[in-house]
Amino acid sequence: EPLFSAIPMAPRDPILGITESFNADQNPEKINLGVGVYYDDNGKVPLLKCVQQAETMMLEKAAPHTYLPIDGLPAFNTAVQKMVFGEGCRGFDEKRIMTVQALGGTGALRIGADFISRFSASSHIWISNPSWENHRALFEADGFTVHTYPYYDGETRSINFNGMIAELKSMPSGSTVLLHACCHNPTGLDLSDGQWDEVIAVISERSLIPFLDMAYQGFAQSLEADGRIIRRFADNCPYLLVSNSYSKSFSLYGERIGAFSFVARSADEATRALSQVKRVIRTNYSNPSRHGAEIVTTVLSSPELYTMWDNELSDMRSRIRQMREKLAQDLSALREDLDFSYIITQNGLFSYSGLNKKQVEQLRDEHSIYAVDTGRICVAALNSGNIGRVVKAIAQVL
Ligand code: PLP
């Protein structure tokens, strides 16, 4: 039998498939709300000023393109660790926290999945229902059995917290639980401080392994406030895995830059675990790429560039908020019979709009407006030029 003859066609990626259909659409007024990318008010992916300045500084140095160490740029890992866990986190002094550079948030999840699949006694992981599309596939690729815990209640458009806690309490000890640190994708609904306390308590009681995915630090409240949840887990759980991404917060999508961190119970455990994480990397891609790591490190280690970044990120966050408010307000004006306040309370790039599959198809076929089948729209792709058309179309199909 020839090698490739029996290979079936793989299913189309649900999100990237939308972009393909969008690109093929001839309507000049077409709008893509299916993406997970921040666009500015001109509909462009921004090049942040802090990034541009860092790149100018790097160019002036004219350094050769040597290999990085297996675990990445050391200065990057140190700077990221401080940013993700907050200065003065207890685990730092005790040398129980390790951070390695990764190929974006996805690469960080992949390292974490490979690592625990080799060393965890349990091959069971729970993800939220719903979750980012790639979570399930990514862990299944490593042989995990992927379960879901209740998260979104479509009827009340809020978190089914009792359901979530009940499920956590039923998980066998040693299971991994994947949680979104902030700006839950796709629902935009995050737990309150008090709810996080309860989750942390159950996770430590039942000796579950928390895996926090932070792809949107800075998009909910602020860099500092959004990161606080990581510190709380680190201070209260013996083990913790964290993936974080700079794709969105630095607008560095194509550089594939992020990090994987973990907390162990002792320095000795952490050192042994790091040696194995490095083996995972070495056998996957040997060592990560330089450019994105150098940009992020340059910004994080310069007080001036850091402030610039913080401001630029805050501008992105405010623009999304403004779009949320306008979307809710203008929809309410056209559809007084419906409540749109949920759009304002959600965090991050997305809104779980409540549109069903049929309405999403109608938006696409009749208005050339593209959303994800589940009704997820990217609020960060709205701008003053296209929001009017989007509001009218949504009000019509609802
Ligand atoms: N995790 C979540 C929840 C995401 O939404 C995303 C990106 O959309 C990622 C991880 C992956 O990020 P990256 O593009 O850096 O791989």
Boltz pocket constraint, residues with backbone or C-beta under 6 A from the ligand:
constraints:
  - pocket:
      binder: B
      contacts: [[A, 36], [A, 103], [A, 104], [A, 105], [A, 106], [A, 107], [A, 132], [A, 180], [A, 185], [A, 213], [A, 215], [A, 245], [A, 246], [A, 247], [A, 253], [A, 257], [A, 258]]
      max_distance: 6.0
